[in-house]
């Protein structure tokens, strides 16, 4: 019987906003993957960053798609459609696909050895809903995957977000699917760890960077600057000084938003 062949991986991810998260993600993947992630396919949802994205580590191809107007009308983005087009429309030379959010990345060398043939991150608090911050599956099963399933239901009720049903879709193959639970990062205030704390997902990073009006104010821009510094330092806990800084930023943000609302009325967007 021949020796087991190690899987190889292609990263598929979407970029939106500034380049901080996607550039950090690709650099960390290259650093911590021991050559087993051989390439990346990036969807440029900003639709203006092609040259910069092509210069990043591992990038084989940068894709740009016409906006999916039906999805954008729901919540201001078409992330599900972009992933569907990238996964279904691309030719892969590796055995496996790793779908990653641009603000998710490995922080230790052991992460890739912890992956099973199919490993999917769970949404924090859920036992069934999967999250595209980390989804690993064989190329031969990509035809089962539909990130957009149920997404348009969100226009009328609480339907599933991007890729929430991918776990169910892949389980239909009859092959084992490993669902990955999270543990909180940054003292429970921000982000999640997976794979025994060797993989980090920040959450909403691209929306905060992109400045989309629908998401502006969802997370404090000032606080995100602190988190970015800690991410670059490889530190995922908050110090007493960090808590003080975050509290000052919170108070300042509330005061400024109240002043802007008083001056501009309901049209004022929070920051």
Secondary structure, 3 states (H helix, E strand, C coil): CCCCCCCCEEEEEEECCCCHHHHHHHHHHHHHCCCCEEEEEEEECCCCCHHHHHCCCCEEEEECCCCCHHHHHHHCCCHHHHHHHHHHHCCCCCCEEEEECCCEEECCHHHHHHCCCCEEEECCCCCCCEEEEEEEEEHHHHHHCCCCCCHHHHHCCCCCCCCCCHHHHHHCCCCCCEEECCEECHHHCCCEEECCCCEEECCCHHHHHHCCCCCCCCCCHHHHHHHHHHHHHCCCCCCHHHHHHHHHHHHHHHHHHHHHHHHHHHHCCCC
